[in-house]
C-alpha cells in the first residue's frame, strides 16, 4: 500500500504529536518509508509546508522530489474526473473554485491516478461551503485514512530510548 500525505499531517505532527525536536523517530520513519516506496506526498503539499519559515519547512525542503512527487501525465485525466465530480455535487461555487486552487485537489487526483491512499486529519463533512479531502476521496473512489491508522497499518514503532 502506498500513501500520499496531506499537509495537515506534517503540520499537526510537527506542532502537536511528533515535534521535530522531541520525536525524531517519526520523521526518520517517514524518510525510511519513503525510500521503501510506501510514503509520499506531492509538490503542492511541499509548497504549503515550506511556506512556514520553521524547522518543518526546512525538513520538507531537504526531501526533494523523491518524497514530494511532481505532477505527471497520468494526473491530467484524474484531475478531469475529480473536477466532474466536484461540479456535479451541491457545493457552492466558491467552494468549488477554492478546491481547484489548493493542494487538496491535486492530492486526491494524484491518489486517483496512481491508486494511492490519501492520509489526512480531515473528516467527511456535509457542508456545501468547503470540499473536504475525505468527501472528494469518497466521491471518486479513493481510499483515505488518518495518520494514526496509517501508522498502525504499517506497524510503525517509535521506541523510547534513553531520555533526559
C-alpha positions as CSV (number, residue, x, y, z in Angstrom):
1,X,0.0,0.0,0.0
2,X,1.3,3.5,-0.9
3,X,0.2,6.6,1.0
4,X,0.0,10.2,0.0
5,X,0.2,12.6,3.0
6,X,-1.8,15.8,3.2
7,X,-0.1,19.0,4.5
8,X,-2.0,18.8,7.8
9,X,-0.3,15.5,8.6
10,X,3.1,17.2,8.6
11,X,1.9,20.3,10.3
12,X,0.0,18.6,13.1
13,X,2.9,16.2,13.6
14,X,5.4,19.0,13.9
15,X,3.3,21.2,16.1
16,X,1.5,18.7,18.3
17,X,2.2,15.0,18.2
18,X,5.8,14.4,16.9
19,X,7.7,17.6,17.1
20,X,11.0,17.5,15.2
21,X,12.8,18.5,18.4
22,X,11.5,15.7,20.6
23,X,10.3,12.9,18.4
24,X,12.8,12.4,15.6
25,X,11.8,8.8,15.2
26,X,8.6,9.7,13.5
27,X,10.4,11.8,10.9
28,X,13.0,9.1,10.4
29,X,10.2,6.6,9.9
30,X,8.7,8.8,7.1
31,X,12.1,9.0,5.4
32,X,12.6,5.2,5.5
33,X,9.0,4.5,4.4
34,X,9.6,6.9,1.5
35,X,12.8,5.2,0.5
36,X,10.8,1.9,0.7
37,X,8.3,3.3,-1.7
38,X,5.4,3.4,0.8
39,X,5.0,7.1,1.8
40,X,5.0,10.2,-0.4
41,X,3.3,13.5,-0.8
42,X,3.0,15.9,-3.7
43,X,4.9,19.0,-4.8
44,X,1.9,21.3,-4.0
45,X,1.8,20.0,-0.4
46,X,5.5,20.7,-0.1
47,X,4.8,24.3,-1.2
48,X,2.2,24.6,1.6
49,X,4.5,23.1,4.2
50,X,7.5,25.2,3.1
51,X,5.5,28.4,3.3
52,X,6.1,28.3,7.1
53,X,9.5,29.6,8.0
54,X,10.3,26.9,10.5
55,X,12.1,23.6,11.1
56,X,9.3,21.7,9.3
57,X,9.8,23.9,6.2
58,X,13.5,23.0,6.3
59,X,12.7,19.3,6.7
60,X,10.4,19.4,3.7
61,X,12.8,21.4,1.6
62,X,15.5,18.8,2.2
63,X,13.3,15.9,1.0
64,X,13.0,16.9,-2.7
65,X,11.0,15.2,-5.5
66,X,11.8,11.7,-4.2
67,X,9.3,12.5,-1.3
68,X,7.2,15.3,-2.8
69,X,6.1,13.9,-6.2
70,X,5.8,16.2,-9.2
71,X,2.8,16.2,-11.5
72,X,2.8,13.6,-14.3
73,X,0.8,12.9,-17.4
74,X,-1.5,10.4,-15.5
75,X,-2.6,13.3,-13.3
76,X,-4.5,15.1,-16.2
77,X,-7.2,12.5,-16.6
78,X,-7.7,12.2,-12.8
79,X,-8.0,16.0,-12.5
80,X,-10.8,15.9,-15.0
81,X,-12.6,13.1,-13.2
82,X,-12.3,14.9,-9.9
83,X,-13.4,18.2,-11.5
84,X,-16.5,16.5,-12.9
85,X,-17.3,15.0,-9.6
86,X,-16.9,18.3,-7.7
87,X,-19.0,20.3,-10.2
88,X,-21.8,17.7,-10.1
89,X,-22.3,18.0,-6.3
90,X,-24.2,20.6,-4.4
91,X,-21.1,22.6,-3.4
92,X,-21.3,26.4,-3.5
93,X,-19.4,27.9,-6.5
94,X,-16.8,29.5,-4.1
95,X,-16.1,26.1,-2.6
96,X,-15.5,24.5,-6.0
97,X,-13.3,27.4,-7.1
98,X,-11.2,27.2,-4.0
99,X,-10.9,23.4,-4.2
100,X,-9.5,23.7,-7.7
101,X,-6.8,26.1,-6.5
102,X,-5.5,24.3,-3.5
103,X,-3.2,21.2,-3.0
104,X,-6.2,19.0,-1.9
105,X,-7.5,18.8,-5.5
106,X,-4.1,17.7,-6.8
107,X,-3.5,15.3,-3.8
108,X,-6.8,13.4,-4.4
109,X,-6.3,13.4,-8.2
110,X,-2.7,12.0,-7.8
111,X,-4.0,9.3,-5.5
112,X,-6.8,8.5,-8.0
113,X,-4.3,8.4,-10.9
114,X,-1.8,6.1,-9.1
115,X,-4.1,4.1,-6.7
116,X,-2.6,5.6,-3.6
117,X,-4.3,6.0,-0.2
118,X,-4.7,9.6,1.0
119,X,-3.7,10.3,4.6
120,X,-5.3,13.3,6.2
121,X,-6.6,14.6,9.6
122,X,-9.7,15.9,7.8
123,X,-13.0,14.1,8.3
124,X,-16.0,14.0,6.0
125,X,-18.5,16.8,6.3
126,X,-21.9,17.6,4.9
127,X,-21.1,21.3,4.4
128,X,-21.6,22.8,0.9
129,X,-19.1,25.6,1.8
130,X,-15.9,23.6,1.5
131,X,-14.9,20.4,-0.3
132,X,-13.1,18.2,2.3
133,X,-10.5,15.7,1.2
134,X,-12.4,12.7,2.5
135,X,-15.6,13.7,0.7
136,X,-13.6,14.1,-2.6
137,X,-12.0,10.7,-2.0
138,X,-15.3,9.0,-1.4
139,X,-16.7,10.7,-4.4
140,X,-14.1,9.3,-6.8
141,X,-13.4,6.0,-5.0
142,X,-10.0,6.8,-3.5
143,X,-9.3,5.2,-0.1
144,X,-8.4,7.6,2.7
145,X,-7.4,7.3,6.4
146,X,-5.9,9.3,9.2
147,X,-2.2,9.2,10.0
148,X,-2.8,7.1,13.1
149,X,-4.5,4.4,11.0
150,X,-1.6,4.5,8.6
151,X,1.0,4.1,11.4
152,X,-0.9,1.2,12.9
153,X,-1.4,-0.5,9.5
154,X,2.3,-0.1,8.8
155,X,3.2,-1.3,12.3
156,X,5.3,1.8,12.9
157,X,7.1,1.6,16.2
158,X,8.8,4.5,17.9
159,X,10.7,3.0,20.8
160,X,11.6,5.3,23.6
161,X,15.3,5.1,24.3
162,X,17.2,6.9,26.9
163,X,15.5,10.1,28.0
164,X,16.7,13.1,30.0
